Every structure is written in C-alpha cells, then in structure tokens.
Amino acid sequence: MRPLAFVGWFVVAFSGFFVLAAIGDLLGGSAAEDAEPGVVAGLAVFFAVVGYLGYRLAVSRPVGAAALSPEQRVLELAQRMQGRLTLAEVVLHCKMPVPQAKEVMKTLVRQGLAELHLTDGGEEVYAFGGFIPEEKASAKDPFET
C-alpha cells in the first residue's frame, strides 16, 4: 500500500471517530452540558469533510500514472517487453478496451513509432524499433519477399 493511502485511511478512521462522537453527543443531549449544540454540529461537519478528503487521498491514483496518455502507456509497455507487443498484451497490461487499443496501435504505426509484423504463425506483432534487441528480431514484415 502506498504511504499516502495509509495516511488517507488513518484520517478517515480518525475523522469517523469524531463524527460519531459528535452525533452521539447531539442525539444524547450531553452536548448541551459541555458545549453549544451548534459548535458540536460544526465539529461533526468539519470532521466529515476531513474524512472525505482522507478517503479521496486513500483511493487516489499516483500522479504519474494519471498523467500518462494511452500512447505513452503502450510505449512504456513496449520498452518493458523488449520492443514487441501483441494487441492482447496491450489490452491486458495497459487496461484498455480492444477498440481503443487498436486505435492507439494504428496511431503509433501511422506516426512511425511502430511497425506491424507477422509471425510465422500469422499473429500480428507490433515492433518498436527503438526497444528491440537484435536477438529478438524473429517476426517478419508482411511486405517482405
């Protein structure tokens, strides 16, 4: 678990305790003895807001992951996979629906960042030349004779 997620859940638990205590005081009538009901209600609202913000912190994605475009996520995967990807790998690892993955791959081919190759078995493989080590170059260009 990310450290900030831990802090967020701690804030949620801490704030929840105070919200429940304030509600209990308001309903039980003991708030009238120690403090004004308006003050206790204000504290309940304050800690509810703090608890909500803690929840948002706990479930938020890291900033870097949210900032990557689909094309950048595919390029990052291509680097990890040594320059060769299938459409199924893109869908699985980049968490994209199939139509979006197809469109991203077409875009990368049009921009010259990838080439479409076929394996001996006929499977489509997208090759990213900047990430391919020489010993992995087994897929053949479909237009080569």
FITOR-898965 format. One record per residue (C-alpha): residue number from 1; residue in three letters; x, z negated, y. Coordinates in Angstrom, 1 decimal. Example, Ala and Ser with C-alpha at 12.3 -4.5 7.8 and 13.67 -1.06 7.14 Angstrom:
2
  pos  code       x       z       y
    1   Ala    12.3    -7.8    -4.5
    2   Ser    13.7    -7.1    -1.1
# end
This chain:
145
  pos  code       x       z       y
    1   Met     0.0     0.0     0.0
    2   Arg     1.2     0.9     3.5
    3   Pro     2.2    -2.2     5.6
    4   Leu    -0.3    -1.2     8.3
    5   Ala    -3.1    -1.0     5.8
    6   Phe    -2.2    -4.5     4.6
    7   Val    -2.3    -5.7     8.2
    8   Gly    -5.7    -4.0     8.7
    9   Trp    -7.3    -5.7     5.7
   10   Phe    -5.9    -9.0     6.8
   11   Val    -7.5    -8.5    10.3
   12   Val   -10.8    -7.6     8.5
   13   Ala   -10.8   -10.8     6.4
   14   Phe    -9.7   -13.0     9.4
   15   Ser   -12.4   -11.5    11.7
   16   Gly   -15.0   -11.6     9.0
   17   Phe   -14.5   -15.4     8.6
   18   Phe   -15.1   -16.0    12.3
   19   Val   -18.1   -13.6    12.5
   20   Leu   -19.7   -15.5     9.6
   21   Ala   -18.8   -18.9    11.1
   22   Ala   -20.4   -17.9    14.4
   23   Ile   -23.5   -16.6    12.8
   24   Gly   -23.8   -19.8    10.8
   25   Asp   -23.4   -21.8    14.0
   26   Leu   -26.1   -19.8    15.7
   27   Leu   -28.6   -20.0    12.9
   28   Gly   -27.8   -23.6    12.0
   29   Gly   -28.1   -24.8    15.6
   30   Ser   -24.8   -26.6    15.6
   31   Ala   -23.6   -24.2    18.3
   32   Ala   -25.8   -26.0    20.8
   33   Glu   -23.9   -29.2    20.4
   34   Asp   -20.4   -27.8    20.8
   35   Ala   -20.7   -24.6    22.8
   36   Glu   -23.2   -22.5    24.5
   37   Pro   -25.1   -20.0    22.2
   38   Gly   -24.1   -17.1    24.4
   39   Val   -20.4   -18.0    24.0
   40   Val   -20.7   -18.2    20.2
   41   Ala   -22.6   -14.9    20.1
   42   Gly   -19.9   -13.3    22.3
   43   Leu   -17.2   -14.5    19.9
   44   Ala   -19.2   -13.1    17.0
   45   Val   -19.4    -9.7    18.7
   46   Phe   -15.7    -9.8    19.7
   47   Phe   -14.6   -10.6    16.1
   48   Ala   -16.9    -7.9    14.7
   49   Val   -15.2    -5.3    16.9
   50   Val   -11.8    -6.6    16.0
   51   Gly   -12.8    -6.5    12.3
   52   Tyr   -14.0    -2.9    12.7
   53   Leu   -10.7    -1.9    14.3
   54   Gly    -8.8    -3.6    11.5
   55   Tyr   -10.9    -1.6     9.0
   56   Arg   -10.0     1.6    10.8
   57   Leu    -6.4     0.7    10.7
   58   Ala    -6.6    -0.1     6.9
   59   Val    -8.2     3.2     5.9
   60   Ser    -6.4     5.5     8.4
   61   Arg    -4.0     8.2     7.2
   62   Pro    -0.4     8.2     8.3
   63   Val     0.1    10.1    11.5
   64   Gly     2.5    12.7    10.0
   65   Ala     0.1    13.7     7.2
   66   Ala    -2.8    14.2     9.6
   67   Ala    -0.7    16.4    11.9
   68   Leu     0.3    19.0     9.2
   69   Ser    -1.5    22.3     9.2
   70   Pro    -2.6    23.8     5.8
   71   Glu     0.3    26.3     6.1
   72   Gln     2.8    23.5     6.7
   73   Arg     1.5    21.6     3.6
   74   Val     1.9    24.7     1.5
   75   Leu     5.4    25.3     2.8
   76   Glu     6.3    21.6     2.1
   77   Leu     5.0    22.1    -1.5
   78   Ala     6.9    25.3    -1.9
   79   Gln    10.1    23.5    -0.9
   80   Arg     9.4    20.8    -3.5
   81   Met     8.6    23.4    -6.2
   82   Gln    11.8    25.4    -5.5
   83   Gly    10.1    28.3    -3.9
   84   Arg     7.5    29.4    -6.4
   85   Leu     3.8    28.5    -6.4
   86   Thr     0.6    29.5    -8.1
   87   Leu    -2.7    29.3    -6.4
   88   Ala    -3.8    26.5    -8.8
   89   Glu    -0.7    24.4    -7.7
   90   Val    -1.7    24.9    -4.0
   91   Val    -5.3    23.8    -4.7
   92   Leu    -4.2    20.8    -6.6
   93   His    -1.3    19.5    -4.6
   94   Cys    -2.5    20.4    -1.1
   95   Lys    -6.0    19.2    -1.7
   96   Met    -7.7    22.4    -0.5
   97   Pro   -10.7    24.2    -1.8
   98   Val    -9.9    27.5    -3.6
   99   Pro   -11.2    29.8    -0.8
  100   Gln    -9.2    28.0     1.8
  101   Ala    -6.1    28.1    -0.4
  102   Lys    -6.5    31.9    -1.0
  103   Glu    -6.8    32.5     2.8
  104   Val    -3.7    30.3     3.6
  105   Met    -1.7    32.2     0.9
  106   Lys    -2.8    35.6     2.3
  107   Thr    -1.8    34.4     5.8
  108   Leu     1.6    33.3     4.6
  109   Val     2.1    36.7     2.9
  110   Arg     1.0    38.6     6.0
  111   Gln     3.4    36.6     8.1
  112   Gly     6.3    37.4     5.8
  113   Leu     6.8    33.8     4.7
  114   Ala     5.8    34.5     1.1
  115   Glu     5.7    37.4    -1.3
  116   Leu     3.1    38.0    -4.1
  117   His     4.8    38.5    -7.5
  118   Leu     3.5    38.8   -11.1
  119   Thr     5.0    37.0   -14.1
  120   Asp     5.4    38.9   -17.4
  121   Gly     2.1    37.4   -18.5
  122   Gly     0.3    38.7   -15.4
  123   Glu    -0.1    35.5   -13.5
  124   Glu     0.2    35.7    -9.7
  125   Val     3.1    33.7    -8.3
  126   Tyr     3.8    33.3    -4.6
  127   Ala     7.6    33.4    -3.9
  128   Phe     9.0    31.7    -0.8
  129   Gly    12.5    33.3    -0.5
  130   Gly    14.0    30.5     1.6
  131   Phe    13.3    28.0    -1.1
  132   Ile    14.2    29.9    -4.3
  133   Pro    17.4    29.0    -6.2
  134   Glu    18.9    32.1    -7.9
  135   Glu    18.4    31.0   -11.4
  136   Lys    14.6    30.7   -10.9
  137   Ala    14.0    34.3    -9.9
  138   Ser    12.2    35.4   -13.0
  139   Ala     8.9    36.8   -11.6
  140   Lys     8.9    40.5   -10.8
  141   Asp     7.5    42.3    -7.8
  142   Pro     4.3    44.2    -8.9
  143   Phe     5.5    47.3    -6.9
  144   Glu     8.9    47.4    -8.5
  145   Thr     9.5    50.1   -11.2
# end
